[in-house]
Amino acid sequence: MITTTLIITDMFAYEFMNNAFAAAGIAAVVSGVVGYFLVLRGQTFAGHALSHIGFAGATGAVLIGLAPLWGLVALTVGAGIVMGALSERISNRDVAIGVVLALALGFGLLFLHYYTAFATQATALLFGNVLAVDAGTIGTMAVLGSATLAALAIIMRPLVFATLQPELAEAKGVPIRFVSTAFLAVVALAVSESAQVVGVLLVFVLMVGPPAAAQQLTTGLWRGLFVSAALALAEAWGGLALAFYSDWPVSFCIAILSGIIYFASIPIGVTNAGARA
């Protein structure tokens, strides 16, 4: 018992670890909640695309002397709005997303071409560097996280209706295109926060893994949202602790935990589905 207490105390004796836990906690809760709807709506490709698009925004921001986070937020939100406006129907959604993604990646390559000194920051953006988060960034993430969840709460009722019964929702006068566009803008904000922890290449770790596992483990909207956020938080904090004591990359540790939990949830989901049938 004494040894365990000393180990835990030692981990939180470092300011950078306290900052990392705070940042990871904010990103995990937001990603778990927003990601639940992302998986429910079958738009995981949109989250993947927005993360890569954000890389172009971050590199462009650094090129003109701004903080990468603001470029990440600006371009992902802009791209989310464009993709939502162009993809009212599910049949052409992937085409619109793919076109915007290709264009943004082209710009990202151009920005890197003109700013070759960006190698270290580029690596951090691609794979995450939550251990370097400072108090100012945590404050910014808290504000963005609150805004993201507030925006999601505003559109939640029509979003759920449009997700579960799109034809009926459209017949009842629900503005499907507006709801889709607003939701992708919310996803863009969540992606920007998640990228601070796991990087743009591993955004799926927090935005798709926990929600997908939650939908295997439970039914019901509110219960699913709670389980998704709890799993994302457990994976983020567990990954930080594992990285601290193993000296492995934080993003790798979070990804491993996410994969283990998701694959472990599949048999439970199959059993629950069989019982309901």
Secondary structure in CASP SS format (residue, H / E / C, confidence):
PFRMAT SS
TARGET T0000
AUTHOR 0000-0000-0000
METHOD secondary structure of the structure
MODEL  1
M C 1.00
I H 1.00
T H 1.00
T H 1.00
T H 1.00
L H 1.00
I H 1.00
I H 1.00
T H 1.00
D H 1.00
M H 1.00
F C 1.00
A C 1.00
Y C 1.00
E H 1.00
F H 1.00
M H 1.00
N H 1.00
N H 1.00
A H 1.00
F H 1.00
A H 1.00
A H 1.00
A H 1.00
G H 1.00
I H 1.00
A H 1.00
A H 1.00
V H 1.00
V H 1.00
S H 1.00
G H 1.00
V H 1.00
V H 1.00
G H 1.00
Y H 1.00
F H 1.00
L H 1.00
V H 1.00
L H 1.00
R C 1.00
G C 1.00
Q C 1.00
T H 1.00
F H 1.00
A H 1.00
G H 1.00
H H 1.00
A H 1.00
L H 1.00
S H 1.00
H H 1.00
I H 1.00
G H 1.00
F H 1.00
A H 1.00
G H 1.00
A H 1.00
T H 1.00
G H 1.00
A H 1.00
V H 1.00
L H 1.00
I C 1.00
G C 1.00
L C 1.00
A C 1.00
P H 1.00
L H 1.00
W H 1.00
G H 1.00
L H 1.00
V H 1.00
A H 1.00
L H 1.00
T H 1.00
V H 1.00
G H 1.00
A H 1.00
G H 1.00
I H 1.00
V H 1.00
M H 1.00
G H 1.00
A H 1.00
L H 1.00
S C 1.00
E C 1.00
R C 1.00
I H 1.00
S H 1.00
N H 1.00
R H 1.00
D H 1.00
V H 1.00
A H 1.00
I H 1.00
G H 1.00
V H 1.00
V H 1.00
L H 1.00
A H 1.00
L H 1.00
A H 1.00
L H 1.00
G H 1.00
F H 1.00
G H 1.00
L H 1.00
L H 1.00
F H 1.00
L H 1.00
H H 1.00
Y H 1.00
Y C 1.00
T H 1.00
A H 1.00
F H 1.00
A H 1.00
T H 1.00
Q H 1.00
A H 1.00
T H 1.00
A H 1.00
L H 1.00
L H 1.00
F H 1.00
G C 1.00
N C 1.00
V H 1.00
L H 1.00
A H 1.00
V C 1.00
D C 1.00
A H 1.00
G H 1.00
T H 1.00
I H 1.00
G H 1.00
T H 1.00
M H 1.00
A H 1.00
V H 1.00
L H 1.00
G H 1.00
S H 1.00
A H 1.00
T H 1.00
L H 1.00
A H 1.00
A H 1.00
L H 1.00
A H 1.00
I H 1.00
I H 1.00
M H 1.00
R H 1.00
P H 1.00
L H 1.00
V H 1.00
F H 1.00
A H 1.00
T H 1.00
L H 1.00
Q C 1.00
P H 1.00
E H 1.00
L H 1.00
A H 1.00
E H 1.00
A H 1.00
K C 1.00
G C 1.00
V C 1.00
P C 1.00
I H 1.00
R H 1.00
F H 1.00
V H 1.00
S H 1.00
T H 1.00
A H 1.00
F H 1.00
L H 1.00
A H 1.00
V H 1.00
V H 1.00
A H 1.00
L H 1.00
A H 1.00
V H 1.00
S H 1.00
E H 1.00
S H 1.00
A H 1.00
Q H 1.00
V H 1.00
V H 1.00
G C 1.00
V H 1.00
L H 1.00
L H 1.00
V H 1.00
F H 1.00
V H 1.00
L H 1.00
M H 1.00
V C 1.00
G H 1.00
P H 1.00
P H 1.00
A H 1.00
A H 1.00
A H 1.00
Q H 1.00
Q H 1.00
L H 1.00
T C 1.00
T C 1.00
G C 1.00
L H 1.00
W H 1.00
R H 1.00
G H 1.00
L H 1.00
F H 1.00
V H 1.00
S H 1.00
A H 1.00
A H 1.00
L H 1.00
A H 1.00
L H 1.00
A H 1.00
E H 1.00
A H 1.00
W H 1.00
G H 1.00
G H 1.00
L H 1.00
A H 1.00
L H 1.00
A H 1.00
F H 1.00
Y H 1.00
S H 1.00
D C 1.00
W C 1.00
P C 1.00
V H 1.00
S H 1.00
F H 1.00
C H 1.00
I H 1.00
A H 1.00
I H 1.00
L H 1.00
S H 1.00
G H 1.00
I H 1.00
I H 1.00
Y H 1.00
F H 1.00
A H 1.00
S H 1.00
I H 1.00
P H 1.00
I H 1.00
G H 1.00
V H 1.00
T H 1.00
N H 1.00
A H 1.00
G H 1.00
A H 1.00
R H 1.00
A C 1.00
END
